[in-house]
Amino acid sequence: ADSFYNEWGNKIIKAWTKADTLLLMGALKDYHNAIKLKPDFWQAYLGKANVHTYFKQYTQAIVDLTAAIKYAGENANGILYYNRGQALYFSGQYEFAIKHFNTTIEKFEYMDDISLLMRAKSKWMLGNKDEACNDYKQAVLLNGLQERDKEFLDCK
């Protein structure tokens, strides 16, 4: 399982930089093989989810991230919840996305700025404009770089 996972590491770095579909599909196969050998290999589920997200296959990304969170258990880190929140957001499941961003904010301080930004976008999509703007302003206070990523948010 580890060798498949490590092989993925080499492929994925090349694939992300080149956006090479064949390399990404190869990485997906390596993740699948790693999971066949070690069904609780949460890092491989995370890798699969990242590839599915790249291809905008959000439903599959959510399934893989759910498995990653389950198998990571107490070792689950903020990126698992954040990525699942993102996949939920992009699939239009804003209320569930907010719950995941809440978890990331409550448990993993190092991700507060991006989680607040994505929670703001989710709230905006649900029509909660005031709450969205509050989250957005907090995100910018934590990291001014988030200001450029507001896209459609129109906060004064």
N, C-alpha and C positions, 0 to 999 in steps of 0.2 A: 504494500500500500504506500509506504514511504517513497519508494522509487517512482511510482506513478505520480505521486504528488510533487516530488522534486522535478520530474520531467516536465510536469505542467508549469512549474515556476519558470523554467527556461523558455517554454513556448509562449506563455502568457505575456512575459515582458516584451518579447519580439512582436507578438500579435497586437498588444495595446498601442505600441508605438507606430506600427504600420497599419493598424486596423485590418489585419489580414484574416479574412473569414476562414480560410482553411486552417490556419494555425489555431484560431479560436475553437473551431470544431474539433481539432485534434486535442486541445486542452480539455474540452468537454468529455471526450472519450477517455482521456487519462483519469479525470475525476471519477467518471463512472466506474472504471476498472478499479480504482483505489477503494471506492465504496463497496464494490463487490467483494474485495478482499478483507475490508475492515468496515463493516456496516455502521459503526459509530464514529467514523472519522469526520468530525464536524468541520474541520478545515476544508475538506474536499467538497462538502455541501456548500460552504461559503464560496468556494471557487466556482462551482457550478452555477450558483446563484448570480455571481458577478457576470459570467458569460451570458446567462439568460437575460439579465438586465441589459447588457450591451445590445442584444438582439431584440429588445423590447418584448420579451416573453415573460411578462411580469407574473402571471399566474404560476408558472413553473418556478420562477425565482422565489416567490412566496413559499411554495412547497419546500424548496431546498433550504430556505432560511429557517423555516419552522423546524425542520429536522436538525439543522445546525444548532439552533438554540436548545432543542431537546437534548442532544448528545453532549453539548458543551456543559450543560448543567451549571454548576457554580462557576465554571470557567468562562461562561458566556460573557463576552465583552460588548462594549457599546456599539461597535461596528455591526454586530449581528442585528441588534434592535433597530439601529439607524437604517441599515440597508433594507430590512423588512418594512420599516416605515416608508422608505422611499418607494419600494415596489408597490406597496399598498396605495400610496399617493398617486403614482403614475397609472395605476389601474382604476383610479377614481374612487377608491375606498377611503375617503378622507377621515371619517370618524375613527376607523381602525388605525389609520396612519398616525393620527394625533395621539392615540394611546401608546404607540411605540415610541414616538418622539418624547412623550412624557416620561416613559421608562428610561430612555437615554439621558434625559435631563436630570431626573431624580437620582440615578445611580452612577453616571459617568460624567463628571464635571468637564473633562477635557473635550467633550463634544457639544457643550451647551450652545455655542454660537450657531453651528450649522443645524442643530436640532431645533433651535428656536426659529431659525429662518424657515425651515421646512414645515414646522408646526404653524407658523404664520401663514404660509401659502395654503396649507390645508384648511385652516380656519377661514381664510379669505374665500376659498372655493365653496365653503358651506354658508357664506354670507355673513360671517361673524367679523365684520370689518374692523370694529374697534379693538377686539381681542387680538386680531391679526396684527394690527398696527402696534399694539403694545409689545407683542412678541418680537416683531421686526425691529423695533427701537432698541429692545434689550439685546438682540443679536448684534446690532451695529455697535452698541456700547462695548460689548465683549470683544468684537473683532470688526473693525471698520471695513474690512474687505467684504463683509456680507452686504454692504450697501450696494455694491455693483450687481449683486445677484437677486435684487428684488423683483425683477421682471415686471409682472403685472400689478404688483402691490402699489397702491397709490396713497401713501400715508403722508400726512402733513406734519 
